[in-house]
């Protein structure tokens, strides 16, 4: 629509009228106050537009540049929207305009109450799961039918759901505050307009046009608030399925039977129980502890692990809410809270050890990475939205770039020596040939009759028939030693006389 208006050139009267109708449609669509098929809304927009932009000014509008046309269209849309809203306030039209302040004032409390109810149900489940896990750790044989790992996964899932609902509830409350502020500003702007236009047949544009545009901006805020409320409502409904899965894993009857005799404490009750306990700073020499009365902006400190106890996560596998009143441990520029004084003392003895235990627990249950905000421990899992804002997080995304290399087949010129010989006998043959050439003679002759015509030369190799024999056949035969021993079998005499006879042939007889 904008392109059709801004790119059209000067034409006949009929073409300018068609373009004016397109401007009316554009103003109506941009304001969001009615439909182009609503004849009454089109008439109101046409009348308001003609009061600030007569059709006779179309020639001047066409001569503007494309950028100036777009800016003027936006200004006209805002002026017409402000005029229609003022007329609706004065009950002179605007029947197709919704009463957004009244709609939002009714819808926001209902949506906020829905989110709050679901948040309470979610927190009750988390408290029950936590109490059940604590009881299982004290008496494992009592709950033989329950799997600890499955119950921990359910607890972490409920805590994630609680975190998302808390964000939605905070956004809903902020949206309600913005709507209330917008309502006050709209009433004030309407009052100023009525005072300036009361009992006046004509008024200068510089006195009312800024107010009309301001009114349009405020109404756009109402439209944005309605869109945000719809988004929050849809997201709350979509998240409801995760709470319903919990009832399938652990039905209410099963939980009730397992929780007999078990005290279920809420996060608020756990904090109240530890309000009177506090870490004694004199017990630690190399640790820094922060307290509300000694630390500026104590409530604005960035607590690690989403405010859960830094000791119970890795040691017990529980997400117990931490109590800052016990004392906040500052270790390596990071702040940690604890659910009890004992947990704080144990953690402070070797913080790095327990931090690593929490990382190992997150590897076992990956959902804890998002819940406890452990992205700095797992840099390859950092969301893109957090990596862009590196100033808020302790890690920076590693720089990456695409690169390529190419190697030539023969980067250096060939170094093959054609005259190289590996055969020793071939080298000897060449050496003999060169030695033979040194003994050759070259004879030349020249006569008086031919020296002016040409040069003749000859070279003669003397024939030489010589043969050599380097091989020699020879053999030798060594006589085999033979020795005969006489008298081994004995004789007539009782004494044995043995005689050794050497029968080996002499060497010269072989």
DALINKA-V504201 format. One record per pair of residues at least 24 apart in sequence whose C-alpha atoms are under 7 Angstrom apart, sorted by the first residue. I is the first residue (numbers start at 0). GAP is how many residues later the second one is. D is the distance in whole Angstrom. If there is no record, write none. Layout:
BEGIN
i = [I I]
gap = [GAP GAP]
d = [D D]
END
This chain:
BEGIN
i = [0 5 5 5 8 9 15 19 26 29 30 30 32 32 33 33 40 44 47 47 48 77 77 78 78 78 80 81 81 81 81 82 85 99 100 103 107 110 111 111 114 114 114 115 118 118 121 121 122 125 125 125 126 126 126 127 128 129 130 130 131 159 167 174 178 178 181 185 185 188 266 270 273 274 274 276 276 277 277 277 277 278 278 278 287 287 288 288 288 288 289 289 289 290 290 290 301 302 302 303 303 303 304 304 305 305 306 307 308 308 308 309 309 309 310 310 310 310 312 313 313 313 313 476 478 478 478 478 479]
gap = [25 60 63 64 53 52 42 35 50 47 46 50 63 64 62 63 55 35 32 35 31 135 138 130 133 134 135 130 131 133 134 129 104 122 82 122 68 122 57 60 50 54 121 53 43 46 36 40 39 29 32 33 137 138 139 136 26 188 132 133 127 211 64 50 43 46 36 29 32 26 54 52 66 50 51 49 64 47 48 49 63 47 48 62 41 42 38 39 40 41 37 38 39 34 36 37 33 32 33 30 31 32 67 68 66 67 30 29 28 29 30 26 27 28 27 32 36 43 45 40 43 44 47 33 25 26 28 31 24]
d = [7 6 6 7 6 6 7 7 5 7 7 6 7 5 6 6 7 7 6 7 6 5 5 7 6 5 6 4 6 5 5 6 7 6 7 7 6 7 6 6 7 6 7 7 6 6 6 6 7 6 6 7 6 6 6 6 6 7 7 5 7 6 6 6 7 7 6 7 7 7 6 6 6 6 7 6 7 7 4 6 6 6 6 6 6 5 6 5 5 6 6 5 6 7 6 7 7 5 6 7 6 6 4 6 5 7 7 7 6 4 5 6 6 6 7 6 6 7 6 7 5 4 6 7 7 6 7 7 7]
END
